[in-house]
Amino acid sequence: MFDHAYGSYMKHAYPADELMPLSCRGRVRGVEPNRGDIDDALGKFSLTLIDTLDTLVVLNKLDEFEDAVQKVVLDVQLDNDVVVSVFETNIRVLGGLLGGHVMADMLKAQGTRMQWYKDELLHLAQDLGYRLLPAFNTTSGLPYPRVNLRYGVRSPNSRTGTELDTCTACAGTMILEFAALSRLTQETIFEDAARRALDVLWEKRQRGSDLVGTVINIHSGDWVRKDSGVGAGIDSYYEYLMKAYILLGDDTYLERFNTHYVAIMRYISQPPLLLNVHMHNPTVSIRSWMDSLLAFFPGLQVLWGDLKPAIETHEMLYQVTKQHKFLPEAFTPDFAVYWAQHPLRPEFAESTYFLYKATRDPYYLQVGKSIVESLNQHARVACGFAAVQDVRTGRHEDRMDSFFLAEMFKYLYLLFTEKCDLPLDIDDYIFTTEAHLLPLSLSTARPPCPRNMTEKIFARSCPSAQILFPNNPTFTRTIRDAHKQLLQLGTEHLTLVRGMELPLQEVRLEPLEILRSMGLALTPLGERGMRFPNSLHRLFSLKFITELAEAPFPEQQGISPLAVQVISLPFLGRMVLTAGPAQFGMDLTKQEHGVKGSLAMSNPYLACSSLANPEEVQGKIVLAHRGECLFAAKARNLQAAGATGVIFIDNSEGSCSEDMVLFQMVGDGSTSEIVIPLVFLFQKEGQVLLDALVQYRNVDVLLVIKTLRLEEKPKKINPQILKRRMIASSFPWCWERMQGFLWTRPLRS
């Protein structure tokens, strides 16, 4: 499988950054249609080759590795006038160069290969590190989300530096690569910059809950988005706190992770689910779905040694994959698809590997086998492996991200391979979030911290099966069996029970009845409850019971549904289409009368690049198609062209609001400049608008919160006058001439 993917890239795409597996050609930024922020990972530096370097060594493809290193040294240029994501460039390119250097250095030390190597990859990594450093030039120390590889940030030619905020993971996922670069080059500036960013995030945590938000202002340090979870936007911040302790031996990182972890398990973890909460009010879940990036978290829990919730959450994720072949980009607690894409993400395979390494339970080999079979049956194409645009239909997307080679094959190969068959001792390394290998020996590159306890906790490898986990082959099965009801979640409700113990007087029953009326159940703990000398006191288990069922109405899911109401002739407000909101742009729930406008079509329809018809969309509410790039990128292009609002139409054939779960469109972490209203229609509802625009040309709509929309039943009008209006609307060329007659004269035979 790896040979097919890597060979296709080298044959059809190199030296481009990525392979387009359906087109059998490379994706070159600026040549292919713009995909918005997704393309910020592409920097014209042969991304996939660099990201794959240490995977070649793990898979024992040492000839290919030596050839790949030579290509990188001879061909890769970093002095490119291109704006890239600081986060993606750090984890993929800087991490890839460092992982490649570590592998080359190891092979050279063995004396049989790479004798010509003189730290060329490390020099490239140092060059890249200096090109990323200008992003940290902020008053807070939090980095800008983007940087120009040639011109840095905020210079006249940089085309960046105006951003106001960044995601928590974007700012908090630098320490492993930057610290490794510092310790390998003896240049402390990199580690110091990454450490300062982590210090800011720690100081800005919500002190009451010890949680962090998703998006933060890089200048003031104020939280822009205050939803808190372990998935997209935050995920690798927590991961890097834990792994920075393992790699660098600094107790500070472990203490911070422990504080956050207690908060996560108190507020976010509802085994087997991981839900998002408000960081200032963490007892309230703020969305009814989970994103696929949280699939890394069971693996992180294994590293920390908390095996039971890791098994529970992983089993839930496995049931989702069994139902949909892959893990959808987002899904609801009853396993329904929320966002249908699957860009070949490796996080579920990562957690499967860690659980197998910790438990040696062959069950996880079967899970790995199912991943392999799904990839071969549903993602493999003639030129590599293609991302799945919709897990429900199996439709492909012309995309094979570099992380597929860097992570997926590495974790799957390690899952099935015996340690003795590897060309390195995998226990001597820590995985970055992109699965690049950094040596644990870096912890001794500086004097150890005064309270460094690494050797006391971990026995050589992380995770340490010798110390952390019970030697009981039935342990994992017992935990999984307790969640067998997950198999029926597609049609039944899931009841979650979270318990605590507290002493209650048994003299009166009124308190118990009151608690039952509040949905709290109490169960005597038998003899174990006799802890008090007074026989009138016993210990009860107080169980908080929460039912998570598919909400019949979006209002019950915390989403305020919007409406697109057609108010022009011949509809006159009687056509009302249910629409989804956006987490950015104008808040229509605060617009008393909504936003009115005439419809126009975006050209190009995908709106992923500058519009070719700005004069037609000026002052109009514009229809645009979903796909290819992010909603935020489309919104910027349409707003720049003068649109007063946007209606995005789903690209999934046959989707409609009656069958699908309404969702909120999310931004990209830097959407404060988008001020126009944005709504989302599923395909069937969107087609109604498209048909109306074709038939009547002039179509006026009202974007409004659904509960405040205009009356669906307008005032009674003389049916003959209404008939004349409808006739006139079919002949717009004579409408103005007829208008006065129609509204003021009685109709004659």
Secondary structure by P-SEA (a helix, b strand, c coil): caaaaaaaaacccccccccccccccccccccccccccccccccccaaaaaaaaaaaaaacaaaaaaaaaaaaaccccccccbbbbaaaaaacaaaaaaaaaaaaaaaaaaccccccccaaaaaaaaaaaaaaccccccccccccccccccccccccccccccccccccccccccaaaaaaaaaacccaaaaaaaaaaaaaaaaacccccccccccccccccccccccccccccccaaaaaaaaaaaacccaaaaaaaaaaaaaaaaccccccbbbbcccccccccccccccccccaaaaaaaaacccaaaaaaaaaaaaaaaacccccccccccccccccccccccaaaaaaaaaaaacccaaaaaaaaaaaaaaaccccccccbbbbcccccccccccccccccccaaaaaaaacccccccccccccccccccbbbbbccccccccccccccccccccccccccccccccccaaaaaaaaaaccccccccbbbbbbbbbbbbbbcccaaaaaaaaaacbbbbbccccccccccccbbbbbbbbcccccccccccccccbbbbbccccccccccbbbbbbbbccccccccccccbbbbbbbbccccccccccccccccccbbbbbbccccaaaaaaaaaaacccbbbbbbcccccccccbbbbbbbcccccccccbbbbbbcaaaaaaaaaaaaaccbbbbbbccccccccccccccaaaaaaaaaaaaacccccccaaaaaacccccc
